[in-house]
Structures are given as C-alpha cells and as structure tokens.
Amino acid sequence: MSVKAVLFDLDDTLLWDDRSVTEAFKDTCRMAANAAGVNESELEAAVRREARALYENYETYSFTQMIGINPFEALWGNFERGEHPMFRKLQQLAPDYRINAWTKGLASLGVDDPELGRLLAERFPAQRRSLKYVYEETFAVLDELKGKYKLLLLTNGSPDLQQEKLDGMPDLIPYFDSIVISGNFGEGKPSSKLFAHAMEQIGISVDEGIMVGDKLTTDILGANRIGMTSVWINRHGAIRNDEIIPTHEIKSLSELPELLSKYQ
C-alpha cells in the first residue's frame, strides 16, 4: 500500500531546538562571567549537571521521562497547561528548580551568590524565548509534501511549552492536518498507544504512514514497535548501535521527498 501520511517530530527535526538552548546558555553564562568572573563554558557544564541531578530527584521525574520533558525545558517552561496532576506539581517546582540549578552551578565554581543565581534563572527563560530557529530546508520540504500527503506533527513535551514553540513559528502550523502533543495525550513516544492515537487523527493504517524524527529512542523505536516505516534524520553523523534500526537514514530533510517517491 502506498504512503498517504508523513508523521514529523518537532524538536531538532523541524525546529532547531538544540541551537536555541545552546545560545540561551551561552548568553546567560556570559552574563554570569561579567558579574562574577566565572568561566562561561565551565558554568554551563555545571548548571547542566546540577539541573539534571535536581530534576532526577523530583517525584515528577518518571512522568517527565514518559511524556518527554527534559531538564533544560524545565529551566524555561511554566507547565501551566495539561490535565495530568503532575503538571501542577511541575508548575509548583519550576521556579525554585531554576533558581537552585543556577545557584548550585555557581556554587560549584566557588561563587556563593543566590541573588545572581536568581537573576540568571530569570535571564535564561527570557533568552530561550527570544531564540527561534527553524532548519533552512524545513519550509521547502513541507511545501513540497503539502497536498501530496497528510501531514501530522507528533511531538513529545508539555502542552504549553510545545504550543509556545509552535506559536513562535506560526507559519509552521498550517502545514499540518493534525498536531499531537504527548502531554495532552498522557503518554509520550515511543508509546504504541500514542502512535495509534496519532493515526486515528488522520485516518491511516500503519502501512500508510512514515515517521520522521531525530531520536532513535522515541521517534524511531515508537514507529518500529508498531511496524511503521521509520526515517532517522541524523544531521550530525551520530554512530548508532544495532539496538534500534531505522528503516531509512538521512542527513537532511531535503532528502525526504525523493525517499518518499519510492513508496508511491
């Protein structure tokens, strides 16, 4: 049966989220360097380390793993939406989490300055929100596919944070026949239930869809589990083992239209 729909991941597949986070860290750490003389790179590494450690100790950790919310999204997300009660806990935890991550990061470099930690905790979310990047080939590929296939966006994350990312790139939204956010559904990729829900939204069977994403453990594993064709976008030449094997591997979204033509 020919392919009728393409399911896209959002972060680091269509939107360049990693660049936004990296640049927000660099700007915020530069502020700290000017204020306290710390090394920018060392502070970024320290804050990332402290953020992970804090994040993993919260009672919300297993939920965030399942939904697909990473520690650095919690450094700027507010978690104001989502019906699951864990979102309310995240909403309560987030302000102190941000302050503690930055304050502990400073402290690990010998700077005991809670007030600076608070300022950095405010700076990072503001910077992250100001940095909106889309891959240069994203719109050209979507233009080529729109009308030929049903297009569905299948993204892990909290409802408000993922919607904020989309609202920051509003030209992206009209391309999709449906947008599914894991936090609204209650399970994240690689959940087979989430994939089934996504297929229901656009009325396709497993063999009529192709999943395109950058993460083997969520996008590709989820598609493989249900028997859907999977396309791993590997922009940085990552080396994979044979635990999760995509149907196809590409280096750029620009390779996708030609690949899809083989399924007509």
C-alpha positions in Angstrom: 0.0 0.0 0.0 1.3 3.5 -0.9 2.2 6.0 1.8 -0.5 8.5 2.5 0.8 10.4 5.5 4.1 11.7 7.0 4.4 12.0 10.8 7.0 14.5 11.9 8.8 15.1 15.1 9.2 18.8 16.1 12.3 19.5 18.2 15.6 19.1 16.2 13.7 17.7 13.3 11.8 20.7 12.0 12.7 23.3 14.7 16.4 23.7 15.7 15.7 23.5 19.4 19.3 22.5 20.4 20.6 25.7 18.9 18.1 27.8 20.8 19.1 26.1 24.1 22.8 26.3 23.5 22.7 30.0 22.6 20.5 30.8 25.6 23.0 29.1 27.8 25.9 31.0 26.3 24.2 34.3 26.7 23.2 33.6 30.3 26.6 32.3 31.2 28.2 35.4 29.6 26.1 37.5 32.0 27.5 35.4 34.9 31.0 35.8 33.6 30.7 39.6 33.5 29.1 39.6 37.0 31.3 37.1 38.9 34.3 36.3 36.6 33.4 32.7 36.2 34.4 30.7 33.1 31.3 30.6 30.7 31.9 27.0 29.5 32.5 25.7 33.0 29.4 27.3 34.3 27.2 25.9 31.5 28.6 22.4 32.2 28.0 22.9 35.9 24.4 24.2 35.5 23.6 21.4 33.1 24.9 18.9 35.7 23.2 20.4 38.6 19.9 20.7 36.7 19.9 17.0 35.8 20.7 16.0 39.3 17.9 18.1 40.8 15.4 17.0 38.0 16.0 13.3 38.6 15.3 13.7 42.3 11.8 15.1 41.9 8.7 12.9 42.2 7.8 14.2 38.8 10.8 12.6 37.1 9.3 9.3 35.9 6.3 11.3 34.5 8.6 13.8 32.6 10.6 10.8 31.2 7.4 9.2 30.0 6.0 12.4 28.4 9.4 13.5 27.1 10.2 16.7 29.0 14.0 17.2 29.5 15.7 19.1 32.4 16.6 22.0 30.2 13.0 22.5 29.0 12.1 22.8 32.7 14.6 25.6 33.0 12.3 27.8 31.0 8.9 26.1 30.9 6.0 27.1 33.1 3.8 24.0 32.8 0.6 25.9 33.1 -1.4 23.6 30.9 -2.1 19.8 30.8 -4.7 17.9 32.7 -2.4 15.4 34.5 -1.8 16.4 38.1 1.9 16.0 37.6 1.8 19.2 35.5 0.6 21.1 38.6 3.5 19.7 40.6 5.9 20.8 37.8 4.3 24.2 37.8 5.0 24.5 41.5 8.5 23.1 41.3 9.8 25.0 38.3 10.6 28.4 39.9 12.7 27.0 42.7 14.2 24.4 40.3 15.5 27.1 38.0 17.0 29.2 40.8 18.6 26.2 42.5 20.1 24.9 39.3 21.8 28.2 38.6 22.8 28.9 42.2 24.2 25.4 42.6 26.1 25.7 39.4 27.7 29.0 40.6 28.5 27.4 43.9 30.3 24.5 42.3 32.7 27.1 40.8 33.2 28.8 44.1 30.7 31.6 43.7 28.2 31.8 46.6 25.7 34.3 45.3 22.0 33.3 45.5 20.9 36.7 44.1 23.0 36.2 41.0 21.5 32.7 40.7 18.0 34.2 40.8 18.9 36.7 38.1 20.4 34.0 35.8 17.3 31.8 36.4 15.2 34.7 35.1 17.6 35.5 32.2 17.7 32.0 30.7 14.0 31.7 30.0 13.8 35.1 28.5 16.7 34.3 26.2 15.3 30.9 25.2 12.0 32.5 24.3 13.7 35.1 22.1 15.7 32.5 20.1 13.6 30.8 17.5 15.3 28.7 14.8 14.0 26.5 12.0 16.2 24.4 9.8 16.7 26.1 6.4 15.2 23.3 4.5 12.1 22.8 6.7 9.6 25.0 4.8 10.8 24.0 1.4 10.3 20.3 2.2 6.9 20.9 3.8 5.9 23.0 0.7 6.8 20.0 -1.5 4.9 17.5 0.6 1.8 19.5 1.4 -1.1 18.4 -0.7 0.6 15.1 -1.7 0.4 13.6 1.8 -1.4 14.1 5.1 1.0 15.7 7.5 0.9 15.2 11.2 3.1 16.7 13.9 3.8 14.2 16.7 5.8 15.8 19.5 6.8 14.9 23.0 6.5 17.5 25.7 4.3 19.7 27.9 1.2 21.2 26.1 2.1 24.8 26.9 5.8 24.6 26.0 5.3 22.8 22.7 2.5 25.1 21.8 4.7 28.1 22.7 7.4 26.8 20.3 4.8 26.5 17.6 3.3 29.9 18.3 6.9 31.3 17.9 7.0 29.9 14.4 3.3 30.4 13.3 4.0 29.7 9.6 4.6 26.1 10.5 1.2 25.3 12.0 -0.9 25.5 8.8 1.1 22.7 7.1 -0.3 20.1 9.5 -3.6 18.2 9.3 -3.2 17.4 12.9 -0.9 18.2 15.8 -0.5 15.7 18.6 1.4 16.7 21.8 2.2 13.9 24.2 1.4 15.9 27.3 -2.2 16.2 26.1 -2.5 12.5 25.4 -0.9 11.3 28.6 1.9 9.2 27.1 5.0 10.1 25.1 6.9 8.5 22.2 7.7 5.6 21.9 4.3 4.7 23.3 2.4 2.5 20.8 -0.9 4.0 22.2 0.3 7.4 21.3 1.1 6.3 17.7 -2.3 4.6 17.4 -3.9 7.8 18.6 -2.0 9.9 16.1 -3.0 7.5 13.2 -6.6 7.8 14.3 -6.4 11.6 14.0 -5.7 11.4 10.3 -7.4 8.1 9.4 -4.5 6.0 8.3 -3.2 2.5 8.9 0.3 1.6 10.0 1.5 0.8 6.4 0.1 4.1 5.1 2.4 6.3 7.3 6.1 7.2 7.7 7.6 8.6 10.9 10.4 11.1 10.5 12.5 12.1 13.6 15.9 12.7 15.0 15.7 10.5 18.1 16.2 6.7 17.9 14.8 6.0 21.4 11.5 7.8 20.8 10.7 8.6 17.1 12.3 5.5 15.5 11.6 3.0 18.3 8.0 4.0 18.5 7.5 3.6 14.8 9.4 0.3 14.7 7.3 -1.1 17.5 4.1 -0.7 15.6 5.6 -1.7 12.2 5.6 1.7 10.7 8.3 2.8 8.3 10.8 5.0 10.1 13.2 7.7 8.9 16.0 8.7 11.1 17.4 12.2 10.4 21.0 12.1 11.5 22.4 15.6 10.8 25.5 15.2 12.9 26.8 11.8 11.8 25.9 10.1 15.1 27.0 6.4 15.3 24.2 4.1 16.3 24.4 0.5 17.5 22.0 -2.1 16.3 19.6 -2.0 19.1 17.2 0.4 17.2 17.5 0.2 13.5 15.6 2.8 11.3 14.1 1.8 8.0 16.0 4.7 6.4 18.6 7.2 7.5 19.0 10.7 6.0 21.3 13.6 6.8 18.9 16.4 5.8 15.1 16.8 5.4 15.8 17.7 1.8 16.4 14.0 1.1 12.9 13.1 2.2 10.8 13.9 -0.9 12.9 11.6 -3.1 12.8 8.9 -0.5 9.0 9.2 -0.2 8.7 8.9 -4.0 9.8 5.3 -3.7 6.7 4.5 -1.8 4.2 5.6 -4.5 
